[in-house]
Amino acid sequence: MNDAAPMLETFVYCSRAAEGVDDAEVDRIIEWSQRRNVEREITGVLVFGSGVFFQWIEGPPAAVKNLIASLDGDPRHHDIVALDRSAEKRERLYPNWEMERVAADDIRAVLQDALESAEDKSNIAALRRILKHLDLGPLDTLGRS
Ligand SMILES: Cc1cc2nc3c(=O)[nH]c(=O)nc-3n(C[C@H](O)[C@H](O)[C@H](O)COP(=O)(O)O)c2cc1C
């Protein structure tokens, strides 16, 4: 905690991309997000690989709450699993990234760690579905389970 720092809310989640969401669609999401996030003072990271999203969002609590509502209603992904949501006074982890796309090599390890520490039953079930989906292979298996 750094009392001089602004109150920041953090939301971290993973989800499965909907059928038909490809690299080009993710580029459009990034382009849109960067424009909107500047206005809302949101920063963060979006990882996309093997049909799975992982996103780290940080910003003023009201702005993050609104974005979560938008994400919940966005048909381009489902099985959203909240991995962390917290608010504290601290500096941003990604002050210069209004939503940066990051390579996906490590996503399986990140999700496996999340599963090992998950306690909520529906989170555990959704994480297992996502991991199973990753193990089935590439994008062409999307949406068939
Ligand atoms: C994986 C994923 C990540 C997204 N990230 C952001 C984001 O960081 N910022 C944003 O404004 N919209 C993001 N979106 C789009 C929102 O779900 C929604 O379409 C958009 O916020 C609607 O904007 P509005 O509420 O201003 O109309 C994302 C969508 C997906 C599927």
The ligand as an SDF file (V2000), in Angstrom:
LIG
                    3D

 31 33  0  0  0  0  0  0  0  0999 V2000
  -11.2140  -10.2850  -24.5380 C   0  0  0  0  0  0  0  0  0  0  0  0
  -11.7840   -8.9010  -24.6140 C   0  0  0  0  0  0  0  0  0  0  0  0
  -11.0950   -7.8480  -24.0270 C   0  0  0  0  0  0  0  0  0  0  0  0
  -11.6150   -6.5520  -24.0830 C   0  0  0  0  0  0  0  0  0  0  0  0
  -10.9250   -5.5220  -23.4870 N   0  0  0  0  0  0  0  0  0  0  0  0
  -11.4580   -4.2850  -23.5220 C   0  0  0  0  0  0  0  0  0  0  0  0
  -10.7790   -3.1970  -22.8840 C   0  0  0  0  0  0  0  0  0  0  0  0
   -9.7030   -3.3250  -22.3240 O   0  0  0  0  0  0  0  0  0  0  0  0
  -11.3700   -1.9740  -22.9690 N   0  0  0  0  0  0  0  0  0  0  0  0
  -12.5690   -1.7500  -23.6080 C   0  0  0  0  0  0  0  0  0  0  0  0
  -13.0430   -0.6210  -23.6320 O   0  0  0  0  0  0  0  0  0  0  0  0
  -13.2090   -2.7670  -24.2000 N   0  0  0  0  0  0  0  0  0  0  0  0
  -12.6860   -4.0150  -24.1750 C   0  0  0  0  0  0  0  0  0  0  0  0
  -13.3470   -5.0310  -24.7890 N   0  0  0  0  0  0  0  0  0  0  0  0
  -14.6230   -4.7230  -25.4640 C   0  0  0  0  0  0  0  0  0  0  0  0
  -15.7660   -4.6680  -24.4760 C   0  0  0  0  0  0  0  0  0  0  0  0
  -16.1960   -5.9930  -24.1430 O   0  0  0  0  0  0  0  0  0  0  0  0
  -16.9570   -3.9190  -25.0800 C   0  0  0  0  0  0  0  0  0  0  0  0
  -17.2110   -4.3510  -26.3830 O   0  0  0  0  0  0  0  0  0  0  0  0
  -16.6800   -2.4570  -25.1440 C   0  0  0  0  0  0  0  0  0  0  0  0
  -16.1140   -2.0140  -23.9400 O   0  0  0  0  0  0  0  0  0  0  0  0
  -18.0060   -1.7300  -25.3620 C   0  0  0  0  0  0  0  0  0  0  0  0
  -17.7360   -0.3810  -25.1910 O   0  0  0  0  0  0  0  0  0  0  0  0
  -18.8130    0.5990  -24.5810 P   0  0  0  0  0  0  0  0  0  0  0  0
  -19.2360   -0.0080  -23.2740 O   0  0  0  0  0  0  0  0  0  0  0  0
  -18.1030    1.8610  -24.4580 O   0  0  0  0  0  0  0  0  0  0  0  0
  -19.9010    0.6390  -25.6280 O   0  0  0  0  0  0  0  0  0  0  0  0
  -12.8470   -6.3270  -24.7400 C   0  0  0  0  0  0  0  0  0  0  0  0
  -13.5230   -7.3960  -25.3220 C   0  0  0  0  0  0  0  0  0  0  0  0
  -13.0090   -8.6740  -25.2700 C   0  0  0  0  0  0  0  0  0  0  0  0
  -13.7520   -9.8090  -25.9090 C   0  0  0  0  0  0  0  0  0  0  0  0
  1  2  1  0
  2  3  1  0
  2 30  2  0
  3  4  2  0
  4  5  1  0
  4 28  1  0
  5  6  2  0
  6  7  1  0
  6 13  1  0
  7  8  2  0
  7  9  1  0
  9 10  1  0
 10 11  2  0
 10 12  1  0
 12 13  2  0
 13 14  1  0
 14 15  1  0
 14 28  1  0
 15 16  1  0
 16 17  1  0
 16 18  1  0
 18 19  1  0
 18 20  1  0
 20 21  1  0
 20 22  1  0
 22 23  1  0
 23 24  1  0
 24 25  2  0
 24 26  1  0
 24 27  1  0
 28 29  2  0
 29 30  1  0
 30 31  1  0
M  END
$$$$
